[in-house]
Amino acid sequence: MKPVFIAGPCVIESMDCLREVATEVKRLRQTYDLDIYFKASFDKANRTSISSYRGPGLEKGLQMLSDIKEEFSLPLVTDIHESHQAEAAGEVIDVLQIPAFLCRQTDLLVAAAKTGRVVNIKKAQFLSGLDMQYPVEKVHEAGGKEVWLTERGNVYGYNNLAVDFRNIPDMLRFTPRVLMDCTHSVQRPGAAGGKTGGNREYVPMMALAAKAFGATGYFFETHPDPDNALSDGPNMLYLKDLEGVIKSLI
């Protein structure tokens, strides 16, 4: 199975940022014949602090993503956090992503399934790979045809995550498409004084380890200047480094 790649900034910051990242994603797609999706969130509803930047919101954010899709001919991925967002997002977005904290929310899964779009469910930090059988069943029961699952680590004490790579073959029992979230898995949740920290230097190794365990896709949040990004900077990959990591996987 040809691997799928998802890449883009954590949150929509500006059209300039979206275009810069999309330009590189499209170049990589054409250079390496990649099955690659552009990802950005219109709203980060689960930020650590109430004062943290969340994004432009549903209506403006979807319009910006639609403009990127039209300009660069890239398929799109974005998160939805509430059931009412699914229908509008499904008119623009190719893959609706369910955040890890919300992967057991039945109404959200059902609403995503009813759009007819691919549903990518991130495995919660408190669940095993085998537990993801049930979110997959919810989507299928609601009429969803294609479900992806994404590994992103498990809670390991306070403010830390660890990855049990056995979750990848476990989740492959329920769906042929299991991705490794190589950037969120190196997060240090809430460990940076009211915001999430991270260790981006481990991203390339996370990707290669996931490949060894049979991953059929890879998720990278990437940014031209992650140290000054408005969300998840410490664990995002520098845009200039994305090509090297992808080359190591193909």
ZADO-1210 file (C-alpha; in nm, 4 decimals, padded with zeros to 6 digits):
<atoms>
<atom x="00.0000" y="00.0000" z="00.0000" code="MET" pos="1"/>
<atom x="00.1359" y="00.3385" z="-00.1009" code="LYS" pos="2"/>
<atom x="00.1878" y="00.5521" z="00.2123" code="PRO" pos="3"/>
<atom x="-00.0241" y="00.8580" z="00.2799" code="VAL" pos="4"/>
<atom x="00.1322" y="01.1786" z="00.4105" code="PHE" pos="5"/>
<atom x="-00.0406" y="01.4639" z="00.5922" code="ILE" pos="6"/>
<atom x="00.1536" y="01.7877" z="00.6327" code="ALA" pos="7"/>
<atom x="00.0811" y="02.1479" z="00.7223" code="GLY" pos="8"/>
<atom x="00.0831" y="02.4029" z="01.0030" code="PRO" pos="9"/>
<atom x="-00.0955" y="02.3308" z="01.3284" code="CYS" pos="10"/>
<atom x="-00.3407" y="02.6180" z="01.2979" code="VAL" pos="11"/>
<atom x="-00.4342" y="02.8689" z="01.0295" code="ILE" pos="12"/>
<atom x="-00.2287" y="03.1793" z="01.1056" code="GLU" pos="13"/>
<atom x="-00.2420" y="03.3715" z="00.7759" code="SER" pos="14"/>
<atom x="-00.2816" y="03.3159" z="00.4031" code="MET" pos="15"/>
<atom x="00.0875" y="03.3922" z="00.3575" code="ASP" pos="16"/>
<atom x="00.1831" y="03.1081" z="00.5924" code="CYS" pos="17"/>
<atom x="-00.0657" y="02.8677" z="00.4321" code="LEU" pos="18"/>
<atom x="00.0651" y="02.9480" z="00.0837" code="ARG" pos="19"/>
<atom x="00.4294" y="02.9075" z="00.1848" code="GLU" pos="20"/>
<atom x="00.3668" y="02.5640" z="00.3313" code="VAL" pos="21"/>
<atom x="00.1320" y="02.4585" z="00.0504" code="ALA" pos="22"/>
<atom x="00.3926" y="02.5548" z="-00.2094" code="THR" pos="23"/>
<atom x="00.6417" y="02.3142" z="-00.0530" code="GLU" pos="24"/>
<atom x="00.3821" y="02.0395" z="-00.0026" code="VAL" pos="25"/>
<atom x="00.2823" y="02.0615" z="-00.3701" code="LYS" pos="26"/>
<atom x="00.6476" y="02.0547" z="-00.4777" code="ARG" pos="27"/>
<atom x="00.7096" y="01.7408" z="-00.2734" code="LEU" pos="28"/>
<atom x="00.3944" y="01.5835" z="-00.4114" code="ARG" pos="29"/>
<atom x="00.5114" y="01.6376" z="-00.7678" code="GLN" pos="30"/>
<atom x="00.8781" y="01.5555" z="-00.7072" code="THR" pos="31"/>
<atom x="00.8187" y="01.2240" z="-00.5305" code="TYR" pos="32"/>
<atom x="00.4706" y="01.1321" z="-00.6625" code="ASP" pos="33"/>
<atom x="00.3365" y="01.1453" z="-00.3074" code="LEU" pos="34"/>
<atom x="-00.0159" y="01.0852" z="-00.1874" code="ASP" pos="35"/>
<atom x="00.0008" y="01.3922" z="00.0359" code="ILE" pos="36"/>
<atom x="-00.2699" y="01.6002" z="00.2046" code="TYR" pos="37"/>
<atom x="-00.2457" y="01.9580" z="00.3263" code="PHE" pos="38"/>
<atom x="-00.3544" y="02.0075" z="00.6880" code="LYS" pos="39"/>
<atom x="-00.4361" y="02.3119" z="00.8994" code="ALA" pos="40"/>
<atom x="-00.6938" y="02.3710" z="01.1734" code="SER" pos="41"/>
<atom x="-00.9521" y="02.6501" z="01.1596" code="PHE" pos="42"/>
<atom x="-00.9967" y="02.6282" z="01.5378" code="ASP" pos="43"/>
<atom x="-00.7824" y="02.4773" z="01.8129" code="LYS" pos="44"/>
<atom x="-01.0512" y="02.4268" z="02.0734" code="ALA" pos="45"/>
<atom x="-00.8282" y="02.2349" z="02.3162" code="ASN" pos="46"/>
<atom x="-00.5498" y="02.4855" z="02.3856" code="ARG" pos="47"/>
<atom x="-00.3985" y="02.4757" z="02.7337" code="THR" pos="48"/>
<atom x="-00.4729" y="02.8408" z="02.8177" code="SER" pos="49"/>
<atom x="-00.7851" y="03.0422" z="02.7446" code="ILE" pos="50"/>
<atom x="-00.5613" y="03.3208" z="02.6168" code="SER" pos="51"/>
<atom x="-00.3906" y="03.1005" z="02.3545" code="SER" pos="52"/>
<atom x="-00.4526" y="03.1653" z="01.9857" code="TYR" pos="53"/>
<atom x="-00.7228" y="02.9372" z="01.8433" code="ARG" pos="54"/>
<atom x="-00.7530" y="03.0291" z="01.4764" code="GLY" pos="55"/>
<atom x="-00.9876" y="03.2223" z="01.2468" code="PRO" pos="56"/>
<atom x="-01.2941" y="03.0093" z="01.3171" code="GLY" pos="57"/>
<atom x="-01.5167" y="02.7860" z="01.1065" code="LEU" pos="58"/>
<atom x="-01.6483" y="03.0142" z="00.8329" code="GLU" pos="59"/>
<atom x="-01.3346" y="03.2175" z="00.7607" code="LYS" pos="60"/>
<atom x="-01.1059" y="02.9185" z="00.8123" code="GLY" pos="61"/>
<atom x="-01.2932" y="02.6970" z="00.5668" code="LEU" pos="62"/>
<atom x="-01.2860" y="02.9740" z="00.3079" code="GLN" pos="63"/>
<atom x="-00.9092" y="03.0065" z="00.3476" code="MET" pos="64"/>
<atom x="-00.8635" y="02.6307" z="00.3143" code="LEU" pos="65"/>
<atom x="-01.0922" y="02.6250" z="00.0117" code="SER" pos="66"/>
<atom x="-00.8738" y="02.8924" z="-00.1490" code="ASP" pos="67"/>
<atom x="-00.5633" y="02.6804" z="-00.0849" code="ILE" pos="68"/>
<atom x="-00.7339" y="02.3761" z="-00.2356" code="LYS" pos="69"/>
<atom x="-00.8255" y="02.5670" z="-00.5490" code="GLU" pos="70"/>
<atom x="-00.4896" y="02.7382" z="-00.5885" code="GLU" pos="71"/>
<atom x="-00.2650" y="02.4383" z="-00.5227" code="PHE" pos="72"/>
<atom x="-00.4888" y="02.1418" z="-00.6156" code="SER" pos="73"/>
<atom x="-00.4125" y="01.9730" z="-00.2839" code="LEU" pos="74"/>
<atom x="-00.6559" y="01.7520" z="-00.0910" code="PRO" pos="75"/>
<atom x="-00.7277" y="01.8800" z="00.2601" code="LEU" pos="76"/>
<atom x="-00.7399" y="01.7587" z="00.6192" code="VAL" pos="77"/>
<atom x="-00.8759" y="01.9562" z="00.9137" code="THR" pos="78"/>
<atom x="-01.0039" y="01.8912" z="01.2658" code="ASP" pos="79"/>
<atom x="-01.3609" y="01.9216" z="01.3802" code="ILE" pos="80"/>
<atom x="-01.4411" y="01.9549" z="01.7499" code="HIS" pos="81"/>
<atom x="-01.8201" y="01.9779" z="01.7505" code="GLU" pos="82"/>
<atom x="-02.0894" y="01.7893" z="01.5637" code="SER" pos="83"/>
<atom x="-02.2372" y="02.0988" z="01.4017" code="HIS" pos="84"/>
<atom x="-01.9062" y="02.1687" z="01.2247" code="GLN" pos="85"/>
<atom x="-01.9072" y="01.8425" z="01.0282" code="ALA" pos="86"/>
<atom x="-02.1521" y="01.9302" z="00.7515" code="GLU" pos="87"/>
<atom x="-01.9893" y="02.2623" z="00.6597" code="ALA" pos="88"/>
<atom x="-01.6389" y="02.1177" z="00.6805" code="ALA" pos="89"/>
<atom x="-01.7415" y="01.8188" z="00.4706" code="GLY" pos="90"/>
<atom x="-01.8298" y="02.0488" z="00.1809" code="GLU" pos="91"/>
<atom x="-01.4658" y="02.1590" z="00.1532" code="VAL" pos="92"/>
<atom x="-01.2456" y="01.9092" z="00.3337" code="ILE" pos="93"/>
<atom x="-01.1453" y="01.5654" z="00.2015" code="ASP" pos="94"/>
<atom x="-01.0521" y="01.4069" z="00.5352" code="VAL" pos="95"/>
<atom x="-01.2273" y="01.5069" z="00.8575" code="LEU" pos="96"/>
<atom x="-01.0009" y="01.4536" z="01.1551" code="GLN" pos="97"/>
<atom x="-01.1289" y="01.3695" z="01.5020" code="ILE" pos="98"/>
<atom x="-00.8970" y="01.4998" z="01.7762" code="PRO" pos="99"/>
<atom x="-00.7571" y="01.2422" z="02.0164" code="ALA" pos="100"/>
<atom x="-00.9360" y="01.3788" z="02.3234" code="PHE" pos="101"/>
<atom x="-01.2681" y="01.3452" z="02.1362" code="LEU" pos="102"/>
<atom x="-01.2295" y="01.0041" z="01.9721" code="CYS" pos="103"/>
<atom x="-01.5016" y="00.8481" z="02.1894" code="ARG" pos="104"/>
<atom x="-01.7581" y="01.1245" z="02.1239" code="GLN" pos="105"/>
<atom x="-02.0321" y="00.9316" z="01.9471" code="THR" pos="106"/>
<atom x="-02.2238" y="01.2298" z="01.8075" code="ASP" pos="107"/>
<atom x="-01.9062" y="01.3779" z="01.6605" code="LEU" pos="108"/>
<atom x="-01.8084" y="01.0490" z="01.4947" code="LEU" pos="109"/>
<atom x="-02.1587" y="00.9980" z="01.3557" code="VAL" pos="110"/>
<atom x="-02.1745" y="01.3530" z="01.2175" code="ALA" pos="111"/>
<atom x="-01.8376" y="01.3079" z="01.0463" code="ALA" pos="112"/>
<atom x="-01.9450" y="00.9740" z="00.8998" code="ALA" pos="113"/>
<atom x="-02.2627" y="01.1212" z="00.7540" code="LYS" pos="114"/>
<atom x="-02.0648" y="01.3670" z="00.5391" code="THR" pos="115"/>
<atom x="-01.9341" y="01.0780" z="00.3288" code="GLY" pos="116"/>
<atom x="-01.5788" y="01.2027" z="00.3726" code="ARG" pos="117"/>
<atom x="-01.2847" y="00.9979" z="00.4968" code="VAL" pos="118"/>
<atom x="-01.2734" y="01.0112" z="00.8780" code="VAL" pos="119"/>
<atom x="-00.9307" y="01.0109" z="01.0444" code="ASN" pos="120"/>
<atom x="-00.9601" y="00.9285" z="01.4141" code="ILE" pos="121"/>
<atom x="-00.6663" y="01.0050" z="01.6374" code="LYS" pos="122"/>
<atom x="-00.6150" y="00.7518" z="01.9147" code="LYS" pos="123"/>
<atom x="-00.6677" y="00.9064" z="02.2552" code="ALA" pos="124"/>
<atom x="-00.3701" y="00.9425" z="02.4860" code="GLN" pos="125"/>
<atom x="-00.5563" y="00.7268" z="02.7398" code="PHE" pos="126"/>
<atom x="-00.6544" y="00.4375" z="02.5080" code="LEU" pos="127"/>
<atom x="-00.4781" y="00.1358" z="02.3635" code="SER" pos="128"/>
<atom x="-00.4693" y="00.0554" z="01.9954" code="GLY" pos="129"/>
<atom x="-00.7151" y="-00.2300" z="02.0500" code="LEU" pos="130"/>
<atom x="-00.9631" y="00.0122" z="02.2089" code="ASP" pos="131"/>
<atom x="-00.9933" y="00.1909" z="01.8749" code="MET" pos="132"/>
<atom x="-01.2101" y="-00.0881" z="01.7392" code="GLN" pos="133"/>
<atom x="-01.5118" y="00.0860" z="01.8877" code="TYR" pos="134"/>
<atom x="-01.4709" y="00.4350" z="01.7364" code="PRO" pos="135"/>
<atom x="-01.4191" y="00.2642" z="01.3998" code="VAL" pos="136"/>
<atom x="-01.7402" y="00.0659" z="01.4479" code="GLU" pos="137"/>
<atom x="-01.9314" y="00.3851" z="01.5294" code="LYS" pos="138"/>
<atom x="-01.8246" y="00.5469" z="01.2020" code="VAL" pos="139"/>
<atom x="-01.9073" y="00.2384" z="00.9971" code="HIS" pos="140"/>
<atom x="-02.2458" y="00.1948" z="01.1679" code="GLU" pos="141"/>
<atom x="-02.3269" y="00.5576" z="01.0809" code="ALA" pos="142"/>
<atom x="-02.2531" y="00.4964" z="00.7135" code="GLY" pos="143"/>
<atom x="-01.8890" y="00.6023" z="00.6956" code="GLY" pos="144"/>
<atom x="-01.7023" y="00.4080" z="00.4297" code="LYS" pos="145"/>
<atom x="-01.3352" y="00.4869" z="00.4906" code="GLU" pos="146"/>
<atom x="-01.1778" y="00.5264" z="00.8348" code="VAL" pos="147"/>
<atom x="-00.8161" y="00.6029" z="00.9120" code="TRP" pos="148"/>
<atom x="-00.6586" y="00.5718" z="01.2560" code="LEU" pos="149"/>
<atom x="-00.3648" y="00.7724" z="01.3861" code="THR" pos="150"/>
<atom x="-00.1241" y="00.6858" z="01.6667" code="GLU" pos="151"/>
<atom x="-00.0031" y="00.9845" z="01.8722" code="ARG" pos="152"/>
<atom x="00.1335" y="00.8431" z="02.1972" code="GLY" pos="153"/>
<atom x="-00.0006" y="00.7750" z="02.5441" code="ASN" pos="154"/>
<atom x="00.0065" y="00.9703" z="02.8680" code="VAL" pos="155"/>
<atom x="00.3200" y="00.8802" z="03.0621" code="TYR" pos="156"/>
<atom x="00.3047" y="01.0423" z="03.4045" code="GLY" pos="157"/>
<atom x="00.2520" y="01.4183" z="03.4041" code="TYR" pos="158"/>
<atom x="00.3310" y="01.6415" z="03.1050" code="ASN" pos="159"/>
<atom x="00.4783" y="01.3585" z="02.9031" code="ASN" pos="160"/>
<atom x="00.3895" y="01.1100" z="02.6307" code="LEU" pos="161"/>
<atom x="00.5356" y="00.7752" z="02.5341" code="ALA" pos="162"/>
<atom x="00.4686" y="00.5767" z="02.2171" code="VAL" pos="163"/>
<atom x="00.3903" y="00.2066" z="02.2287" code="ASP" pos="164"/>
<atom x="00.4489" y="00.1160" z="01.8647" code="PHE" pos="165"/>
<atom x="00.2598" y="-00.2126" z="01.9100" code="ARG" pos="166"/>
<atom x="-00.0516" y="00.0034" z="01.8766" code="ASN" pos="167"/>
<atom x="00.0142" y="00.0337" z="01.5029" code="ILE" pos="168"/>
<atom x="-00.0225" y="-00.3369" z="01.4142" code="PRO" pos="169"/>
<atom x="-00.3049" y="-00.3609" z="01.6670" code="ASP" pos="170"/>
<atom x="-00.5003" y="-00.0867" z="01.4875" code="MET" pos="171"/>
<atom x="-00.4267" y="-00.2402" z="01.1482" code="LEU" pos="172"/>
<atom x="-00.6697" y="-00.5130" z="01.2533" code="ARG" pos="173"/>
<atom x="-00.9565" y="-00.2663" z="01.2127" code="PHE" pos="174"/>
<atom x="-00.8487" y="-00.0568" z="00.9134" code="THR" pos="175"/>
<atom x="-00.5781" y="-00.0813" z="00.6470" code="PRO" pos="176"/>
<atom x="-00.4777" y="00.2842" z="00.6942" code="ARG" pos="177"/>
<atom x="-00.2915" y="00.3569" z="01.0192" code="VAL" pos="178"/>
<atom x="-00.0857" y="00.6742" z="01.0370" code="LEU" pos="179"/>
<atom x="00.1838" y="00.7845" z="01.2769" code="MET" pos="180"/>
<atom x="00.1496" y="01.1373" z="01.4102" code="ASP" pos="181"/>
<atom x="00.5211" y="01.2032" z="01.4243" code="CYS" pos="182"/>
<atom x="00.4940" y="01.5543" z="01.5696" code="THR" pos="183"/>
<atom x="00.2198" y="01.5362" z="01.8344" code="HIS" pos="184"/>
<atom x="00.3815" y="01.2209" z="01.9699" code="SER" pos="185"/>
<atom x="00.6821" y="01.4288" z="02.0811" code="VAL" pos="186"/>
<atom x="00.4680" y="01.6814" z="02.2696" code="GLN" pos="187"/>
<atom x="00.5130" y="01.7680" z="02.6346" code="ARG" pos="188"/>
<atom x="00.1476" y="01.8531" z="02.7106" code="PRO" pos="189"/>
<atom x="00.1051" y="02.1625" z="02.9249" code="GLY" pos="190"/>
<atom x="00.4726" y="02.1526" z="03.0185" code="ALA" pos="191"/>
<atom x="00.5754" y="02.4962" z="02.8971" code="ALA" pos="192"/>
<atom x="00.4101" y="02.7376" z="03.1384" code="GLY" pos="193"/>
<atom x="00.0487" y="02.7354" z="03.0186" code="GLY" pos="194"/>
<atom x="00.1215" y="02.5916" z="02.6767" code="LYS" pos="195"/>
<atom x="00.2444" y="02.2662" z="02.5276" code="THR" pos="196"/>
<atom x="00.6140" y="02.1966" z="02.4905" code="GLY" pos="197"/>
<atom x="00.7836" y="01.9349" z="02.2775" code="GLY" pos="198"/>
<atom x="01.0991" y="01.7765" z="02.1385" code="ASN" pos="199"/>
<atom x="01.0978" y="01.8104" z="01.7600" code="ARG" pos="200"/>
<atom x="01.4455" y="01.6545" z="01.7321" code="GLU" pos="201"/>
<atom x="01.2821" y="01.3120" z="01.7800" code="TYR" pos="202"/>
<atom x="01.0373" y="01.3484" z="01.4895" code="VAL" pos="203"/>
<atom x="01.2516" y="01.1685" z="01.2256" code="PRO" pos="204"/>
<atom x="01.3076" y="00.8721" z="01.4584" code="MET" pos="205"/>
<atom x="00.9377" y="00.8480" z="01.5408" code="MET" pos="206"/>
<atom x="00.8643" y="00.8227" z="01.1700" code="ALA" pos="207"/>
<atom x="01.1203" y="00.5504" z="01.1038" code="LEU" pos="208"/>
<atom x="01.0133" y="00.3467" z="01.4068" code="ALA" pos="209"/>
<atom x="00.6517" y="00.3665" z="01.2908" code="ALA" pos="210"/>
<atom x="00.7531" y="00.2442" z="00.9459" code="LYS" pos="211"/>
<atom x="00.9222" y="-00.0565" z="01.1054" code="ALA" pos="212"/>
<atom x="00.5951" y="-00.1399" z="01.2807" code="PHE" pos="213"/>
<atom x="00.3938" y="-00.1249" z="00.9600" code="GLY" pos="214"/>
<atom x="00.2498" y="00.2285" z="00.9518" code="ALA" pos="215"/>
<atom x="00.0757" y="00.3073" z="00.6235" code="THR" pos="216"/>
<atom x="00.0816" y="00.6839" z="00.6656" code="GLY" pos="217"/>
<atom x="00.2602" y="00.9708" z="00.8391" code="TYR" pos="218"/>
<atom x="00.1378" y="01.2984" z="00.9877" code="PHE" pos="219"/>
<atom x="00.3698" y="01.5983" z="01.0219" code="PHE" pos="220"/>
<atom x="00.2837" y="01.9433" z="01.1451" code="GLU" pos="221"/>
<atom x="00.5326" y="02.1767" z="00.9808" code="THR" pos="222"/>
<atom x="00.5956" y="02.5494" z="00.9753" code="HIS" pos="223"/>
<atom x="00.8498" y="02.7878" z="00.8171" code="PRO" pos="224"/>
<atom x="00.9385" y="02.9273" z="01.1618" code="ASP" pos="225"/>
<atom x="00.8039" y="02.6943" z="01.4305" code="PRO" pos="226"/>
<atom x="00.9782" y="02.8762" z="01.7151" code="ASP" pos="227"/>
<atom x="00.7470" y="03.1702" z="01.6448" code="ASN" pos="228"/>
<atom x="00.4369" y="02.9701" z="01.5486" code="ALA" pos="229"/>
<atom x="00.1104" y="03.0486" z="01.7244" code="LEU" pos="230"/>
<atom x="00.0392" y="02.6867" z="01.8251" code="SER" pos="231"/>
<atom x="00.2466" y="02.3717" z="01.8891" code="ASP" pos="232"/>
<atom x="00.5735" y="02.5297" z="01.7797" code="GLY" pos="233"/>
<atom x="00.8075" y="02.3155" z="01.9943" code="PRO" pos="234"/>
<atom x="00.6977" y="01.9911" z="01.8315" code="ASN" pos="235"/>
<atom x="00.6463" y="02.1145" z="01.4737" code="MET" pos="236"/>
<atom x="00.8999" y="02.0258" z="01.2062" code="LEU" pos="237"/>
<atom x="01.0860" y="02.3036" z="01.0277" code="TYR" pos="238"/>
<atom x="00.9426" y="02.3235" z="00.6769" code="LEU" pos="239"/>
<atom x="01.2935" y="02.3038" z="00.5316" code="LYS" pos="240"/>
<atom x="01.3412" y="01.9643" z="00.7018" code="ASP" pos="241"/>
<atom x="01.0193" y="01.8041" z="00.5754" code="LEU" pos="242"/>
<atom x="01.1703" y="01.6763" z="00.2511" code="GLU" pos="243"/>
<atom x="01.4531" y="01.4925" z="00.4244" code="GLY" pos="244"/>
<atom x="01.2186" y="01.3121" z="00.6603" code="VAL" pos="245"/>
<atom x="00.9844" y="01.2106" z="00.3794" code="ILE" pos="246"/>
<atom x="01.2782" y="01.0857" z="00.1677" code="LYS" pos="247"/>
<atom x="01.3845" y="00.8614" z="00.4560" code="SER" pos="248"/>
<atom x="01.0414" y="00.6959" z="00.4491" code="LEU" pos="249"/>
<atom x="01.0093" y="00.6346" z="00.0754" code="ILE" pos="250"/>
</atoms>
